[in-house]
């Protein structure tokens, strides 16, 4: 499957969960340490815009990754950022080297793989926060598992001051794929 199509589906899956968020829920805590739901949604809007900026060739400016503004309508802000993200990743971007935050340079395909992971995991975070069902397609979870397996685990250290997600937690090897993915990115699903 074209990684761009996988990313569009991941964005749509996350968007379907965000569409269910009520304005009275924005101050709720999330599974992401230190983030309210408002902060998590702002993070995802910022990430979408940051990936779009990277595809446009922005390098060396970490402020490009912190431009999310939810305004009066967080769902519309998400949709707008998702649209910018999708438009930015044309065919010619896939093999170019893109700077992704402070993590370094990656081929466009790899960057999109990271973005799919971000959407799938944060979809679960939002769903958990507002108490709705979450069942991303199996291929989204499979792809995300492969990407998550490449992320350094453990707590930040002197040589690695910031990690992408929380330190991994142990999840039974026989657990469903989504639960194993969540464990790799520091989430502890209730069923585990």
Beta strands, then each sheet from edge to edge (+ up, - down):
strand 1: 97-100
strand 2: 104-107
sheet 1: 1+ 2-
end
